[in-house]
Amino acid sequence: FQHYYITNNLRMPPKKKEEDSKKKEEEPKLSEVNFKSKDPQTLYHLLFSKEENILWRSCDALYNYSLVGEQNKTELLGMGTVKAAIPHLSSTDAATRRSSIMLVNSLAQIEESRVEIREQEVVAALINLLKPEEGVMTHEHATKCILTIADQYTTKSLILENGGIELLVQLITDPDPLVQQNTLETIELLSADCQCRISLNEANVVTSLLEALSCEYPAIQQLALKVMYSVCQEECVRTSVKEVNGLEALLKMLTDEELSDLHEGIVQVVGVCMLDTDQLDAMKDSGCLLTLANYVTTTEPQGQLNALRAISTCSGKPENCQILHDHEIETTIMTVLGGENPKVLAQACLTVSTMASNPLVKETFTKIGVIQALMKLIGHEDQSVQEMSALSLANLSLNSKVVCLDIIQDEHMTQLVEVLEDSSSPRILSYLATVIFNIVKFEALREQLVYLNVIQSLSACLTNPDTDVCIAACKALAALVADSSAREELMKTNALGSLVSILKESSNKEVLRKAAWTIGICVANEDMAKELNKNGALRVLMDMCTNDIQGVSNLAVVALEKLLHYDLAAKYWHMGALSQTDVVKDGFYDTGAHKPGDDFKPIKFLLDRKVDNKRAVLYVSSLGTDPEPADMKSEASTTGSTTNVKTGRGTAKGKKPHKAEEKKEEIPEPEPPKLQKDTGKPRVDTSLREYIEEATSAVSPLPHKLNR
């Protein structure tokens, strides 16, 4: 009703002198016909009149025509109505300025018209319409028009240069609610820019916003809180809030139940202001911090959520975290952890995670039973609660043996391992793997994790497509395999094959680094080296060394060296020679020459391959037996020597053996020679040495080394 009343009263023409009215009575009423005409072309041409009376009437008629629908606005825009009406924004006649801004604002709702309105001269004219001497209707449409173009940086700069910030701040307390709404929405857009926030602070925006909070319209109050939250991102604005005791006024409103719809915005503003250590310290001295702490435990779930967010936001600074610790805020958070609302529980866990960087806070959390509460929440039915509780445990267990001991001795530790096995959330898996990594860094606790089936769970994480999960699992496994019992358990899983698969398939440098680093640590004995080579680790590491990937190649070189150290057959295949310190033992074999690009083949693969005469396989056995005698009965082999040479000779399929051979088979094999005590030095093999000398003398006449 107020808007309708004001609009119709302002649209009334100004009072005319009696002489003018008499003249009008004598003249024909042609002008009235023109203004009531349905043809917009006629009204458009009247915009170029030099008479103010005709100008404001034509603008008013075109404005009413544009309100009919979008089609009419598009039609007026095509005529160039915006360009024709813009010069009248600076008219000396108030009625003309009012009518022209109404028309321009109506057409500004179409995106195509805003290009002309964003011009420097137009923005300056719009800002001049914000001056106090202008009417309410002019302020309403001017602020609305500025709002439509204030989303771009260039427009913000023009508003700042033409002094629009000061005029907008003055209109925050305007008695008209529509003017207030348009002004606050415009300032909210402007406050995204740092320079605008500084200018708003210089214009004393904090006082105007606090005054707007006493407005009777809830929508205006909500907008004022949004603007205050936005401008308080600047430190100078937060200082102004402290100077005018703004936090005390806000927290006083927080205790008023009638303003419960504003509590969420108030807590957000308080949380931003608490970023300053001086402000937080002042809140502690004035009792405002106690009010906030009580609000956490006594209000409804949404209020608890907002208050916890405020505490979590300010606790990012070490100094603020210390002040909260002195106020014993940990007890308040522990009380919330016993609740039932999933959103509140997740936010409380996040707050614990944020404050866990302080050693004193971590110690207090351990004493009051927060670790046990978080371990219980690991199995919560809500996934967000699981994620945040796992994150809290990961941060609390970092470099804290006391926390790690509490975690591993908790009755819910088995549940943690089950979640690690069954969960599909990448965040939960990466956080829990980090918890295990933090625990296994302490040698005394490492063995206990081996018996909890943790290695199998971490092995399954290696196949997860998420990079964070793979990285966390690699770190935990690398720390675990430092224990001999853990290496035995690792061999029972497919972890080594999964690590090689990561090197083959992953393109993430950090994942490749962690996988290569883990392989380098896992290669601690001959069995693990052979298992890795069976999965193709040798070829993958060789390729990584030659590709020279930054940050990866060095780790690949270390892993390759350890792999070759424990698998001499692979080393001989790769390098073509052994060093003087290498001791050839049973199981060593030489596959012969290989082409570039060939992969190293395990002995079982070579035994299963069809026998031919093209290449011999040399296998070292001090007992004179084959690698798998049961599978090689049909193949000819020389026994009794330290080296067996597999050739293509053998009995044809389906053909009976010769009688002489049958007799030979009946003859019992001689007992193997007794082995001398291993002195750590290579044994002297006379027959092998003679074989090598004979081969050397045979190939020495060849001219080139490659041929020899």
Stockholm file with secondary structure:
# STOCKHOLM 1.0

chainA/1-708         FQHYYITNNLRMPPKKKEEDSKKKEEEPKLSEVNFKSKDPQTLYHLLFSKEENILWRSCDALYNYSLVGEQNKTELLGMGTVKAAIPHLSSTDAATRRSSIMLVNSLAQIEESRVEIREQEVVAALINLLKPEEGVMTHEHATKCILTIADQYTTKSLILENGGIELLVQLITDPDPLVQQNTLETIELLSADCQCRISLNEANVVTSLLEALSCEYPAIQQLALKVMYSVCQEECVRTSVKEVNGLEALLKMLTDEELSDLHEGIVQVVGVCMLDTDQLDAMKDSGCLLTLANYVTTTEPQGQLNALRAISTCSGKPENCQILHDHEIETTIMTVLGGENPKVLAQACLTVSTMASNPLVKETFTKIGVIQALMKLIGHEDQSVQEMSALSLANLSLNSKVVCLDIIQDEHMTQLVEVLEDSSSPRILSYLATVIFNIVKFEALREQLVYLNVIQSLSACLTNPDTDVCIAACKALAALVADSSAREELMKTNALGSLVSILKESSNKEVLRKAAWTIGICVANEDMAKELNKNGALRVLMDMCTNDIQGVSNLAVVALEKLLHYDLAAKYWHMGALSQTDVVKDGFYDTGAHKPGDDFKPIKFLLDRKVDNKRAVLYVSSLGTDPEPADMKSEASTTGSTTNVKTGRGTAKGKKPHKAEEKKEEIPEPEPPKLQKDTGKPRVDTSLREYIEEATSAVSPLPHKLNR
#=GR chainA/1-708 SS CHHHHHHHHHTSCCCCCHHHHHHHHHSCSHHHHHHTCSCHHHHHHHTTCSCHHHHHHHHHHHHHHHTTCHHHHHHHHHHTHHHHHGGGGGCSCHHHHHHHHHHHHHHTTSGGGHHHHTSHHHHHHHHHTTSTTSCHHHHHHHHHHHHHHTTSHHHHHHHHHTTHHHHHHHGGGCSSHHHHHHHHHHHHHHTTSHHHHHHHHHTTHHHHHHHHTTCSCHHHHHHHHHHHHHHTTSHHHHHHHHHTTHHHHHHHHHTCGGGGGGHHHHHHHHHHHTTSHHHHHHHHHHTHHHHHHHHHHHSCHHHHHHHHHHHHHHTTSHHHHHHHHHTTHHHHHHHHTTCCCHHHHHHHHHHHHHHTTSHHHHHHHHHTTHHHHHHHHTTCSSHHHHHHHHHHHHHHTTTCHHHHHHHHHSTTHHHHHHHHHHCCCHHHHHHHHHHHHHHHTSHHHHHHHHTTTHHHHHHHHTTCSCHHHHHHHHHHHHHHTTSHHHHHHHHTTTHHHHHHHHHHHCCCHHHHHHHHHHHHHHCCSHHHHHHHHHTTHHHHHHHHHHHTCTTTHHHHHHHHHHHHHHCHHHHHHHHSSCCTTCCCCTTCEECCCCCTTCCCCCHHHHHHSCCCSSCCEEEECTTSCCSSGGGCTTBCCCCSSSEEEECSCBCCTTCCCCHHHHHHHHSCCCCCCCCCCCCSSCCCCHHHHHHHHHHHHHHTTSSCTTTC
#=GC SS_cons         CHHHHHHHHHTSCCCCCHHHHHHHHHSCSHHHHHHTCSCHHHHHHHTTCSCHHHHHHHHHHHHHHHTTCHHHHHHHHHHTHHHHHGGGGGCSCHHHHHHHHHHHHHHTTSGGGHHHHTSHHHHHHHHHTTSTTSCHHHHHHHHHHHHHHTTSHHHHHHHHHTTHHHHHHHGGGCSSHHHHHHHHHHHHHHTTSHHHHHHHHHTTHHHHHHHHTTCSCHHHHHHHHHHHHHHTTSHHHHHHHHHTTHHHHHHHHHTCGGGGGGHHHHHHHHHHHTTSHHHHHHHHHHTHHHHHHHHHHHSCHHHHHHHHHHHHHHTTSHHHHHHHHHTTHHHHHHHHTTCCCHHHHHHHHHHHHHHTTSHHHHHHHHHTTHHHHHHHHTTCSSHHHHHHHHHHHHHHTTTCHHHHHHHHHSTTHHHHHHHHHHCCCHHHHHHHHHHHHHHHTSHHHHHHHHTTTHHHHHHHHTTCSCHHHHHHHHHHHHHHTTSHHHHHHHHTTTHHHHHHHHHHHCCCHHHHHHHHHHHHHHCCSHHHHHHHHHTTHHHHHHHHHHHTCTTTHHHHHHHHHHHHHHCHHHHHHHHSSCCTTCCCCTTCEECCCCCTTCCCCCHHHHHHSCCCSSCCEEEECTTSCCSSGGGCTTBCCCCSSSEEEECSCBCCTTCCCCHHHHHHHHSCCCCCCCCCCCCSSCCCCHHHHHHHHHHHHHHTTSSCTTTC
//
